[in-house]
Amino acid sequence: MAEMPEGFVMRKEGESTLVLRAEVAKGLLAAGLAEPEGLRASAHAGYEGRGRPFAVEVEGVGAVFVRPYQHGGVLRRVTGDLYAGDGRFLDELRVLVDADRAGVPVPEALGVVARSAGLGLCRGWLLAREVGGARDVLAFLVGNPLATERRAVLEACGHAVRALHDAGFSHPDLHLKNLLLGPGGRVLVLDLDRVRRPGALSRRRRLAGLFRFDRYAAKSARRGAPVSRADRMRVLRAYAGADWPGRAELRELAGRLARHIGRHDALRRRAATLGTA
């Protein structure tokens, strides 16, 4: 395995190599987390998402969220949950630890497990502290919350994304379902397995991230989700705070999104016309 984050230890058990937070390593191993899938039957909670994440209660540790690694897109049909080495698992672990130490609201990382599948391939699992009673922000909006709660959560989303960017992290897949609303209204950033920390983010890179985030919200609305333009602007304004981006930049972002949606609508209409020709 590659370099571990500070405060973590490596353990080998059978076909598994684990990198675990030192103070809970003994308890996680004793609970059988060297073979995470074997604990699925005793899970107290199951979650949506690739690989069907679940959570188990571990004595002396508490509730542990277990997320199997699984490819998305085209690779999902070809390689499924098999990876060439453990680099991707360790990369996410390091990002989670670094982000937490930089003040970004993220789940508490407890470790990763890499289990050999032969021929140099392996399967992986991320272990984190379960956030009980949480739900993603899109699910929260679908629940038709009170206006005051809605406003507070959307503003917390903007603050969470701003904290991520201010700490120098670039998230290529940031959207409402990758923001987790926990108890007390705290919003956490999820799915950091492809997040990188190139250093101080330029305005251009920040705007690119905000554009992707806003584009997903707009597409969710077009599919029937209760995400209004006012909701989207509330997130962006909370991100901006008193300093950045300015109103002109936000207007440019909104115009860019409108042009993007218009182009895609035109392509869909053209494809429908050709399909009926």
Backbone bond lengths (Angstrom), bond angles and torsions (degrees), N, CA, C in turn:
res aa  C-N    CA-C-N  psi(-1)  N-CA   C-N-CA  omega(-1)  CA-C   N-CA-C  phi
1 M - - - 1.462 - - 1.528 110.59 -
2 A 1.319 115.24 154.63 1.454 120.56 179.92 1.528 110.14 -77.21
3 E 1.322 116.76 -173.24 1.460 122.51 -176.46 1.527 111.28 -59.61
4 M 1.336 115.16 136.29 1.467 120.64 -179.12 1.522 110.51 -93.00
5 P 1.337 116.45 154.31 1.466 119.07 173.67 1.532 110.06 -66.55
6 E 1.299 116.03 153.37 1.465 120.23 176.97 1.523 109.70 -61.41
7 G 1.341 116.35 138.36 1.451 121.09 179.19 1.510 113.81 90.58
8 F 1.342 117.25 3.67 1.464 122.20 178.97 1.527 109.58 -115.87
9 V 1.325 116.03 154.55 1.464 121.98 179.78 1.515 109.65 -127.54
10 M 1.330 116.53 153.60 1.465 121.14 177.24 1.522 109.48 -100.59
11 R 1.314 115.33 138.52 1.460 121.53 176.17 1.531 108.13 -135.84
12 K 1.325 115.75 143.37 1.465 121.06 176.30 1.520 108.44 -117.44
13 E 1.329 115.23 133.09 1.460 120.31 179.16 1.520 108.46 -145.49
14 G 1.321 116.54 111.17 1.456 121.15 -177.24 1.518 110.70 61.48
15 E 1.328 116.64 -126.78 1.465 122.09 -179.95 1.527 112.99 -87.49
16 S 1.324 116.42 5.09 1.465 120.28 -175.49 1.523 112.53 -108.93
17 T 1.328 114.20 142.52 1.460 121.90 169.49 1.522 106.98 -117.75
18 L 1.331 116.28 127.43 1.453 121.13 -175.78 1.524 109.95 -120.61
19 V 1.319 116.04 140.71 1.463 122.37 169.88 1.522 105.32 -116.99
20 L 1.351 115.89 113.99 1.460 120.92 -169.42 1.523 111.21 -127.71
21 R 1.323 114.76 149.56 1.465 119.50 173.16 1.528 107.59 -59.43
22 A 1.320 116.23 128.31 1.462 120.88 -168.72 1.521 113.22 -55.36
23 E 1.341 118.21 -42.77 1.456 119.99 -173.20 1.526 113.69 -72.64
24 V 1.339 118.08 -13.47 1.464 119.47 179.05 1.527 112.27 -119.02
25 A 1.328 117.74 3.63 1.466 120.98 -175.49 1.522 112.10 -58.41
26 K 1.309 117.25 -44.99 1.466 120.71 -177.43 1.528 110.75 -61.10
27 G 1.329 116.62 -45.27 1.460 120.26 -178.78 1.518 112.48 -66.01
28 L 1.329 117.47 -39.47 1.461 120.63 179.62 1.521 111.34 -65.87
29 L 1.324 116.77 -41.36 1.464 120.02 177.94 1.520 111.11 -66.17
30 A 1.329 116.45 -42.85 1.469 120.11 -179.51 1.520 111.72 -62.79
31 A 1.348 116.95 -29.04 1.468 121.20 -179.20 1.518 112.71 -79.79
32 G 1.342 117.99 -7.40 1.462 120.87 178.13 1.510 114.62 93.89
33 L 1.325 118.55 20.27 1.457 119.99 -176.69 1.521 113.81 -77.91
34 A 1.330 117.06 3.35 1.466 118.74 169.04 1.527 109.93 -69.87
35 E 1.331 117.26 -20.38 1.464 123.68 175.18 1.529 107.56 -128.25
36 P 1.338 117.58 76.30 1.476 121.18 -171.66 1.519 114.59 -56.91
37 E 1.337 117.94 -41.03 1.470 119.13 -176.45 1.520 112.02 -62.45
38 G 1.323 117.29 -24.10 1.455 120.17 178.17 1.512 113.23 -67.64
39 L 1.346 116.76 -14.84 1.464 120.95 -178.83 1.524 112.78 -96.54
40 R 1.335 116.31 -4.21 1.470 118.70 -176.23 1.530 111.96 -58.85
41 A 1.324 116.67 -36.84 1.468 120.05 -177.74 1.527 112.29 -64.40
42 S 1.336 117.05 -24.98 1.466 119.95 -179.19 1.529 112.06 -101.64
43 A 1.345 117.14 13.20 1.466 120.68 -178.92 1.524 111.04 -65.33
44 H 1.333 116.08 142.59 1.469 119.48 176.50 1.526 111.35 -94.98
45 A 1.339 117.05 -6.72 1.468 120.50 178.55 1.513 109.72 -154.86
46 G 1.338 115.85 144.31 1.451 121.70 174.02 1.515 109.19 -121.87
47 Y 1.330 116.70 151.01 1.466 121.10 -174.82 1.515 110.99 -129.47
48 E 1.345 115.61 156.49 1.452 121.02 173.19 1.524 109.34 -73.70
49 G 1.320 115.23 160.18 1.456 119.05 176.05 1.514 111.47 126.00
50 R 1.334 114.99 166.88 1.464 120.27 -179.89 1.520 110.57 -58.50
51 G 1.319 115.24 134.40 1.455 120.36 178.31 1.511 115.37 80.88
52 R 1.338 117.57 -3.59 1.469 123.00 -179.47 1.543 111.92 54.07
53 P 1.320 117.42 73.19 1.470 121.19 177.96 1.524 111.21 -58.89
54 F 1.320 115.87 158.20 1.465 121.02 178.23 1.520 109.08 -149.75
55 A 1.320 116.46 174.23 1.460 120.95 179.88 1.523 109.56 -134.82
56 V 1.327 115.30 142.16 1.462 121.48 178.88 1.519 109.28 -130.16
57 E 1.315 115.41 153.40 1.455 121.21 176.56 1.524 108.91 -90.23
58 V 1.323 117.29 126.64 1.461 122.51 -179.07 1.523 109.05 -117.21
59 E 1.314 115.83 124.09 1.459 120.96 -178.05 1.530 110.84 -58.58
60 G 1.309 115.72 130.29 1.452 120.86 178.62 1.513 114.57 80.87
61 V 1.320 117.17 -6.64 1.467 121.56 -179.11 1.525 110.37 -118.32
62 G 1.333 116.01 -44.32 1.458 121.35 -176.41 1.509 111.23 109.44
63 A 1.315 117.09 -158.67 1.463 122.32 -177.17 1.527 109.36 -79.27
64 V 1.340 115.16 126.14 1.464 122.05 -177.19 1.527 109.68 -115.65
65 F 1.314 115.84 124.79 1.464 123.27 176.68 1.530 108.25 -85.93
66 V 1.329 116.22 129.61 1.472 121.85 -177.34 1.527 107.85 -119.25
67 R 1.334 116.71 116.72 1.466 120.51 179.77 1.518 110.51 -118.25
68 P 1.339 117.27 111.33 1.466 119.42 176.39 1.531 110.38 -67.17
69 Y 1.315 116.07 145.20 1.468 120.35 173.93 1.518 108.82 -83.73
70 Q 1.318 115.79 134.11 1.455 121.26 178.24 1.515 109.00 -150.03
71 H 1.326 116.31 135.23 1.455 120.60 -179.91 1.520 110.37 -64.25
72 G 1.330 115.48 152.09 1.457 121.28 173.95 1.512 110.20 -109.46
73 G 1.318 115.80 176.87 1.453 120.67 176.63 1.513 113.58 62.42
74 V 1.329 115.20 -145.10 1.463 121.30 -177.46 1.523 111.23 -63.52
75 L 1.344 116.78 -38.73 1.467 120.37 -178.01 1.525 112.56 -60.37
76 R 1.335 116.62 -26.45 1.460 119.73 -177.91 1.525 111.10 -59.88
77 R 1.349 116.50 -36.48 1.470 120.00 -179.57 1.521 112.66 -77.52
78 V 1.333 115.67 -22.59 1.467 119.74 -175.47 1.519 111.44 -93.50
79 T 1.342 116.27 -52.54 1.465 119.88 -174.10 1.521 113.71 -108.44
80 G 1.334 117.66 -12.65 1.460 120.03 176.01 1.514 112.69 57.45
81 D 1.333 116.18 -114.02 1.465 121.07 -177.42 1.525 112.44 -108.45
82 L 1.328 117.41 18.52 1.468 121.08 -178.41 1.528 110.44 -98.66
83 Y 1.331 115.82 134.92 1.467 122.30 -178.71 1.530 109.24 -128.91
84 A 1.321 114.44 147.61 1.464 120.42 176.06 1.526 107.78 -85.25
85 G 1.297 116.55 91.14 1.457 120.80 -178.79 1.515 112.86 89.75
86 D 1.324 114.97 178.16 1.464 121.37 -174.32 1.522 113.61 -105.78
87 G 1.337 117.15 11.50 1.461 120.27 -174.59 1.505 114.18 -57.44
88 R 1.331 117.10 -42.87 1.469 119.71 -176.72 1.525 111.16 -65.46
89 F 1.329 116.38 -36.78 1.463 120.06 -179.48 1.531 109.98 -66.01
90 L 1.331 115.49 -47.09 1.460 119.74 -178.89 1.516 112.41 -67.66
91 D 1.332 116.29 -34.27 1.468 119.79 177.92 1.527 110.23 -59.83
92 E 1.337 116.90 -45.40 1.462 118.98 -179.47 1.521 110.95 -66.69
93 L 1.327 116.75 -39.22 1.460 119.75 179.11 1.525 110.31 -59.70
94 R 1.335 116.09 -46.41 1.464 119.54 -179.99 1.528 111.41 -63.44
95 V 1.339 117.02 -40.52 1.462 119.93 179.54 1.520 110.57 -63.94
96 L 1.329 117.52 -43.89 1.466 120.92 179.14 1.522 111.09 -59.54
97 V 1.324 115.79 -45.56 1.469 120.03 -178.44 1.523 109.90 -66.20
98 D 1.330 117.19 -45.90 1.468 120.64 -179.48 1.525 111.59 -63.93
99 A 1.345 116.24 -41.50 1.459 120.32 -179.70 1.525 110.56 -63.75
100 D 1.313 116.68 -44.27 1.463 120.93 179.01 1.526 110.33 -59.69
101 R 1.322 116.55 -44.54 1.466 120.40 -178.94 1.524 111.92 -69.64
102 A 1.344 116.72 -21.05 1.466 120.92 178.20 1.529 112.13 -89.27
103 G 1.334 116.96 0.99 1.453 120.74 177.77 1.508 115.27 90.33
104 V 1.334 117.68 11.28 1.468 121.18 177.28 1.533 108.16 -81.37
105 P 1.332 119.06 134.16 1.467 120.10 179.17 1.530 111.26 -74.19
106 V 1.320 116.76 104.16 1.460 123.36 -179.45 1.530 108.36 -136.73
107 P 1.336 118.13 161.46 1.461 120.04 175.59 1.533 111.01 -62.25
108 E 1.307 116.52 154.50 1.464 121.13 177.65 1.526 109.82 -78.20
109 A 1.312 116.76 116.13 1.461 121.50 -179.17 1.525 110.14 -76.03
110 L 1.340 115.83 132.11 1.461 120.99 176.77 1.525 112.05 -108.15
111 G 1.333 117.66 -18.78 1.460 119.17 177.11 1.509 112.93 153.69
112 V 1.329 114.78 -176.46 1.458 122.43 174.17 1.522 108.54 -137.05
113 V 1.318 114.56 154.33 1.464 122.16 177.06 1.522 107.96 -123.72
114 A 1.318 117.23 131.42 1.467 122.65 173.05 1.520 107.08 -120.11
115 R 1.325 115.95 123.27 1.468 120.56 -176.41 1.524 109.11 -120.26
116 S 1.324 116.09 125.74 1.455 121.40 -175.74 1.523 111.65 -62.36
117 A 1.353 115.14 137.46 1.466 121.88 175.60 1.528 110.04 -118.80
118 G 1.340 117.20 11.83 1.458 121.90 179.36 1.518 113.13 84.32
119 L 1.323 116.02 160.00 1.469 123.61 177.49 1.533 112.56 57.09
120 G 1.333 116.14 31.61 1.452 120.35 178.80 1.517 114.95 78.90
121 L 1.324 117.19 3.45 1.464 121.60 -179.83 1.527 110.63 -98.70
122 C 1.319 115.49 158.31 1.455 118.74 177.31 1.519 110.52 -150.68
123 R 1.315 114.59 163.23 1.457 122.59 172.78 1.513 108.02 -108.97
124 G 1.332 116.64 153.69 1.454 119.13 -176.45 1.518 113.63 -137.28
125 W 1.331 114.78 157.42 1.462 122.59 177.72 1.521 109.15 -141.06
126 L 1.311 115.85 138.46 1.456 121.75 172.69 1.523 108.21 -96.95
127 L 1.322 116.70 136.19 1.461 122.51 177.05 1.520 108.40 -113.88
128 A 1.321 116.67 129.51 1.465 120.82 -179.61 1.525 109.16 -143.83
129 R 1.298 115.54 163.26 1.464 120.13 175.68 1.531 108.16 -70.11
130 E 1.327 117.15 125.58 1.461 119.68 178.97 1.525 110.35 -68.48
131 V 1.325 115.94 137.85 1.462 121.81 174.90 1.528 106.66 -98.47
132 G 1.301 116.72 97.80 1.454 121.15 -174.80 1.515 113.18 -64.85
133 G 1.329 116.08 140.60 1.453 121.28 176.76 1.515 114.51 71.63
134 A 1.339 117.75 15.74 1.469 121.01 -177.41 1.528 110.84 -90.15
135 R 1.323 115.44 162.34 1.464 121.70 174.13 1.527 107.57 -153.51
136 D 1.325 115.27 155.86 1.453 117.02 -179.78 1.532 109.76 -70.67
137 V 1.318 116.42 159.39 1.464 120.79 -172.09 1.525 111.99 -67.42
138 L 1.341 117.84 -33.14 1.460 118.81 177.29 1.529 110.38 -63.48
139 A 1.342 117.07 -42.05 1.464 120.16 177.49 1.533 110.73 -62.86
140 F 1.321 117.00 -36.63 1.462 121.30 176.43 1.528 110.56 -60.78
141 L 1.323 117.30 -44.69 1.464 120.81 -179.26 1.522 111.34 -66.70
142 V 1.328 116.61 -37.42 1.467 120.96 178.22 1.529 110.65 -61.83
143 G 1.338 116.68 -28.55 1.461 121.12 179.94 1.513 114.66 -74.77
144 N 1.345 118.77 4.35 1.470 124.14 176.41 1.529 111.89 53.85
145 P 1.341 117.25 61.25 1.471 120.46 -178.28 1.530 111.89 -70.68
146 L 1.319 115.57 166.98 1.454 121.04 174.60 1.529 109.77 -61.59
147 A 1.311 116.48 151.34 1.465 120.94 -176.19 1.522 112.46 -57.70
148 T 1.335 116.93 -39.67 1.466 119.80 -179.20 1.522 111.38 -67.02
149 E 1.348 116.93 -39.89 1.462 120.57 177.97 1.521 110.76 -67.21
150 R 1.323 115.10 -41.51 1.463 120.54 179.84 1.531 110.68 -59.52
151 R 1.320 115.57 -46.61 1.458 120.69 -178.97 1.534 110.50 -61.56
152 A 1.327 116.57 -45.56 1.463 120.46 -177.61 1.528 111.87 -63.48
153 V 1.324 116.79 -40.98 1.469 120.29 -178.66 1.519 111.01 -69.49
154 L 1.324 117.36 -42.09 1.469 120.04 179.11 1.525 110.96 -63.97
155 E 1.318 116.91 -38.34 1.465 119.78 176.52 1.524 110.63 -66.15
156 A 1.345 117.03 -38.00 1.470 120.26 176.65 1.525 110.87 -63.48
157 C 1.344 116.65 -33.78 1.465 120.19 175.97 1.529 110.51 -61.71
158 G 1.334 115.91 -47.40 1.452 119.77 179.03 1.515 112.29 -60.16
159 H 1.331 117.01 -40.88 1.466 120.74 179.32 1.528 111.30 -66.52
160 A 1.354 117.00 -38.04 1.461 120.44 -179.98 1.521 111.25 -65.44
161 V 1.343 116.62 -44.22 1.470 120.26 178.88 1.528 110.08 -65.41
162 R 1.332 117.41 -39.75 1.463 120.59 178.55 1.533 110.50 -62.88
163 A 1.342 117.52 -42.24 1.467 120.61 178.64 1.521 110.93 -61.41
164 L 1.338 116.36 -39.97 1.460 121.16 178.30 1.524 110.59 -60.95
165 H 1.330 116.78 -48.89 1.465 121.24 -179.07 1.525 111.98 -68.04
166 D 1.328 116.61 -40.56 1.470 119.66 -179.54 1.525 111.58 -62.20
167 A 1.331 116.26 -30.27 1.467 120.36 178.94 1.527 112.30 -82.31
168 G 1.358 116.78 -1.14 1.453 120.35 175.00 1.509 115.65 91.57
169 F 1.347 117.82 16.60 1.464 120.99 -178.16 1.527 110.50 -99.05
170 S 1.321 116.30 138.94 1.460 122.81 176.74 1.527 108.46 -114.01
171 H 1.331 116.47 119.69 1.476 122.91 -176.24 1.530 108.53 -108.34
172 P 1.339 119.23 113.57 1.463 120.67 -175.74 1.524 115.12 -79.38
173 D 1.331 117.55 -7.67 1.464 119.96 -174.74 1.526 110.42 -135.91
174 L 1.316 115.83 47.68 1.453 120.20 -176.45 1.525 110.20 -90.67
175 H 1.328 116.34 121.23 1.459 121.67 178.66 1.522 109.15 -153.83
176 L 1.327 116.56 -179.95 1.460 121.01 -172.10 1.526 113.40 -62.84
177 K 1.330 117.76 -28.73 1.462 119.74 178.83 1.531 111.85 -80.89
178 N 1.323 117.04 -12.17 1.455 120.84 175.80 1.529 112.16 -99.64
179 L 1.332 115.44 15.56 1.455 121.89 170.89 1.523 106.89 -117.65
180 L 1.322 115.79 124.56 1.464 121.47 -173.46 1.522 110.11 -106.59
181 L 1.326 115.79 124.95 1.465 121.49 177.50 1.522 109.05 -91.54
182 G 1.326 115.94 115.47 1.447 121.11 -179.88 1.514 112.07 -102.91
183 P 1.320 116.74 -178.40 1.463 120.66 178.11 1.526 111.24 -57.87
184 G 1.328 116.04 144.46 1.453 119.71 179.20 1.511 114.64 80.04
185 G 1.348 117.16 4.68 1.459 120.41 177.48 1.509 114.87 83.36
186 R 1.331 117.75 8.15 1.469 119.45 179.30 1.528 109.41 -76.07
187 V 1.333 116.80 135.33 1.458 122.54 179.70 1.527 108.90 -108.71
188 L 1.346 116.07 127.20 1.460 122.42 -179.57 1.527 110.27 -109.76
189 V 1.317 116.30 146.73 1.463 122.31 176.18 1.523 108.98 -88.95
190 L 1.340 116.70 130.90 1.463 122.20 -176.42 1.526 112.40 -113.42
191 D 1.338 114.46 173.21 1.469 123.86 172.29 1.526 112.19 52.97
192 L 1.315 114.66 67.88 1.460 120.73 -177.44 1.533 112.25 -98.37
193 D 1.341 116.79 20.56 1.465 118.30 -173.77 1.523 113.57 -72.44
194 R 1.342 118.64 -14.63 1.472 120.11 175.27 1.535 111.81 -119.72
195 V 1.321 114.97 15.23 1.464 120.32 179.42 1.526 109.72 -78.34
196 R 1.327 115.61 140.67 1.458 121.42 177.59 1.524 109.32 -124.94
197 R 1.340 115.39 159.17 1.459 120.77 179.33 1.533 108.91 -122.66
198 P 1.327 116.34 80.72 1.463 119.60 -176.75 1.518 113.76 -74.63
199 G 1.329 117.07 -7.86 1.457 120.63 -175.52 1.512 109.68 116.10
200 A 1.324 116.32 -164.03 1.464 120.03 -179.45 1.521 110.27 -54.59
201 L 1.334 116.91 126.22 1.460 121.18 -177.05 1.529 110.20 -83.37
202 S 1.307 115.80 132.38 1.456 121.31 177.06 1.525 109.71 -70.90
203 R 1.341 115.84 164.43 1.466 119.72 175.07 1.521 110.24 -58.19
204 R 1.317 116.93 -41.50 1.460 120.49 -178.24 1.523 111.13 -61.20
205 R 1.319 116.31 -42.06 1.464 119.37 -178.79 1.526 110.82 -71.17
206 R 1.324 116.77 -37.56 1.460 119.91 177.00 1.532 110.54 -63.40
207 L 1.326 116.64 -45.72 1.459 120.47 179.69 1.521 111.24 -63.01
208 A 1.346 117.20 -35.56 1.466 120.13 177.18 1.524 109.97 -63.04
209 G 1.344 117.37 -41.95 1.462 120.85 177.98 1.512 112.02 -66.01
210 L 1.336 117.38 -41.84 1.464 120.94 177.86 1.521 111.18 -65.35
211 F 1.326 116.71 -36.39 1.466 120.37 178.67 1.528 110.45 -63.29
212 R 1.333 116.95 -46.21 1.477 119.90 179.15 1.525 110.30 -61.18
213 F 1.327 116.39 -42.97 1.464 120.53 179.84 1.527 110.53 -61.28
214 D 1.335 116.72 -48.16 1.458 121.27 -177.31 1.528 110.98 -68.08
215 R 1.328 116.98 -34.98 1.471 120.90 178.93 1.522 110.04 -62.60
216 Y 1.330 117.13 -42.52 1.467 120.17 178.53 1.523 110.58 -63.14
217 A 1.342 116.89 -42.71 1.466 120.21 179.42 1.519 110.79 -61.96
218 A 1.339 116.78 -41.83 1.466 120.45 179.32 1.526 110.87 -65.19
219 K 1.324 117.15 -41.31 1.467 120.17 178.41 1.521 110.96 -65.38
220 S 1.341 116.96 -37.33 1.469 119.84 177.40 1.523 110.04 -61.35
221 A 1.332 116.25 -40.89 1.467 120.12 178.92 1.519 111.04 -63.63
222 R 1.325 116.90 -39.47 1.463 120.63 -178.75 1.526 111.21 -69.42
223 R 1.331 116.76 -20.39 1.468 120.01 176.50 1.525 111.56 -90.14
224 G 1.330 116.83 2.95 1.461 120.06 176.15 1.509 115.85 108.32
225 A 1.345 118.32 -3.45 1.463 120.19 179.09 1.528 109.63 -71.40
226 P 1.332 117.37 145.17 1.472 120.52 -177.46 1.525 112.04 -79.33
227 V 1.328 116.17 66.78 1.470 122.02 178.61 1.525 107.05 -118.81
228 S 1.314 116.79 106.33 1.461 120.78 -176.65 1.529 110.98 -88.21
229 R 1.324 114.92 166.82 1.462 119.72 175.43 1.529 109.94 -61.58
230 A 1.336 116.68 -36.30 1.469 120.67 178.02 1.528 110.57 -62.98
231 D 1.353 116.98 -38.49 1.467 121.11 176.72 1.529 110.41 -59.88
232 R 1.333 114.87 -47.58 1.463 119.87 -177.73 1.520 111.17 -63.83
233 M 1.314 116.95 -41.61 1.456 120.53 179.68 1.524 111.65 -67.87
234 R 1.328 116.88 -31.22 1.461 119.21 178.80 1.528 110.51 -64.91
235 V 1.351 116.19 -39.48 1.463 119.58 176.30 1.526 110.44 -62.46
236 L 1.338 116.65 -46.73 1.458 120.85 -177.37 1.527 111.48 -65.31
237 R 1.331 117.02 -39.16 1.463 119.32 179.66 1.526 111.25 -67.92
238 A 1.340 116.61 -38.10 1.465 119.28 177.27 1.528 110.31 -65.37
239 Y 1.328 116.47 -37.66 1.462 120.72 175.69 1.526 109.51 -60.94
240 A 1.324 116.69 -45.15 1.458 121.57 -175.83 1.521 111.98 -65.24
241 G 1.333 117.11 -37.63 1.453 119.50 -175.78 1.520 110.31 61.22
242 A 1.312 116.26 -138.20 1.460 120.44 -177.55 1.521 112.75 -97.19
243 D 1.352 116.45 -1.97 1.458 116.92 -171.17 1.521 116.12 -124.23
244 W 1.347 118.78 -41.14 1.465 118.68 -170.68 1.523 111.06 -158.40
245 P 1.315 120.81 147.53 1.466 126.00 -8.83 1.521 111.37 -76.28
246 G 1.312 117.21 159.95 1.454 121.42 -179.17 1.518 111.86 -76.14
247 R 1.313 116.29 170.87 1.464 120.97 -178.38 1.527 111.87 -59.01
248 A 1.337 116.34 -38.42 1.463 119.10 -179.59 1.522 110.91 -62.75
249 E 1.335 116.19 -39.28 1.466 119.64 179.72 1.525 110.88 -69.61
250 L 1.326 116.71 -37.09 1.467 119.37 177.35 1.526 110.72 -66.44
251 R 1.344 117.02 -37.89 1.461 119.44 176.71 1.526 110.65 -65.16
252 E 1.331 116.03 -38.54 1.468 120.07 178.29 1.528 109.78 -64.07
253 L 1.340 116.31 -39.67 1.463 121.45 178.58 1.529 110.17 -62.81
254 A 1.345 116.54 -44.58 1.464 120.75 179.50 1.525 110.94 -64.17
255 G 1.344 117.14 -40.84 1.459 120.14 178.37 1.515 112.06 -65.43
256 R 1.321 116.25 -40.24 1.463 120.38 178.43 1.520 110.65 -62.06
257 L 1.351 116.19 -41.37 1.455 120.32 179.02 1.524 110.77 -64.62
258 A 1.335 117.57 -43.26 1.463 120.95 179.74 1.527 110.80 -60.75
259 R 1.332 117.29 -41.63 1.471 120.48 178.75 1.526 110.87 -65.94
260 H 1.338 116.16 -39.53 1.470 120.62 179.20 1.530 110.51 -61.89
261 I 1.336 116.21 -46.84 1.471 120.69 -179.73 1.520 110.22 -64.78
262 G 1.326 116.24 -39.89 1.465 119.68 178.65 1.519 111.84 -60.97
263 R 1.334 117.26 -43.47 1.472 120.31 178.38 1.517 111.05 -61.96
264 H 1.331 117.00 -42.99 1.470 119.94 -179.27 1.525 111.27 -67.47
265 D 1.334 117.30 -36.82 1.463 120.13 176.40 1.531 110.37 -62.20
266 A 1.330 116.17 -42.45 1.463 120.36 179.50 1.527 110.92 -62.93
267 L 1.331 116.56 -40.46 1.473 120.36 179.16 1.519 110.99 -65.75
268 R 1.349 116.59 -40.36 1.465 119.68 179.11 1.528 110.98 -65.11
269 R 1.341 116.64 -42.57 1.464 119.45 179.17 1.525 110.82 -63.19
270 R 1.324 115.77 -39.55 1.480 119.54 179.43 1.522 110.23 -65.55
271 A 1.345 116.69 -42.30 1.465 119.64 179.30 1.518 111.40 -64.54
272 A 1.355 116.61 -38.20 1.473 119.76 178.25 1.518 110.83 -66.74
273 T 1.324 116.94 -38.70 1.465 120.64 179.05 1.515 111.01 -64.93
274 L 1.338 117.42 -43.77 1.465 121.04 178.85 1.520 111.55 -65.57
275 G 1.347 115.18 -33.12 1.464 119.20 -178.58 1.523 112.69 -70.03
276 T 1.322 116.91 -24.08 1.461 119.59 -179.25 1.523 112.43 -101.58
277 A 1.342 115.16 -0.54 1.464 118.76 -177.53 1.537 110.98 -73.09
